[in-house]
Amino acid sequence: MIAIAPSILAADFSRLGELVRQVESAGADRIHVDVMDGHFVPNLSMGAVVVKGLRPVTRLPLEVHLMVEDPGRFLDGFVAAGADTFIVHLEVLDDPRPLLQHIRHGLGKKAGLAFNPDLPIDRVEPHLRDIDMALCMTVFPGFGGQTYIPESTERIRQLRGMIASHQPACEIEVDGGIDHRTISLAAGAGANVFVAGSAVFGAPEGPAAAVKSLHHLAEAASS
């Protein structure tokens, strides 16, 4: 099933509640919250207080993308704030299984495993049975508004083949440079969850219309 996950990193924070309500009404499936620590990526962003503020505003799942060196430190605060899903990076975990199992079985939340564009896809394969979602980064994380890396399309296709063999229920999410042109490439290759920031909250037609358009394009490319 196709899902659009607007990234609030690109939203106007003075109107955040209003904008989240707009994308929810337009059919967005979840809200993507980017958390950066200034170490794993060269930028700082929001913390659990933002999730706490959004929780009463929307019924949509709140997924927290932890672009941080020590993701385990952040879990409890975001759980208390109302997060539903945690996405951690394979690059910072020697063995991700204990943390993934803690997220799923200890905290009762969904677990995603993210990986950067230069990480070989086969590094993800051993962990597919431990996750609900594989997040294939289509840019290097740390900043919004970047351009989709063309080689990502083949990486998504390879990942789809692995998931079909090992864990068909696992979602493939893509994040980075997803817009009205690239969403068709990613969907055609097998992605089904699309993080979009600038393409939603910076769209001239407004975020609600952008969500509807992106969903239509992804559906058409995946059918």
Secondary structure, 3 states (H helix, E strand, C coil): CCEEEEEHHHCCHHHHHHHHHHHHHCCCCCEEEEEEECCCCCCECCCHHHHHHHCCCCCCCEEEEEECCCHHHHHHHHHHHCCCEEEEEHHHCCCCHHHHHHHHHHCCCEEEEEECCCCCHHHCHHHHHHCCEEEEECCCCCCCCCCCCCCHHHHHHHHHHHHHHHCCCCEEEEECCCCCCHHHHHHHHCCCEEEECHHHHCCCCCHHHHHHHHHHHHHHHHC
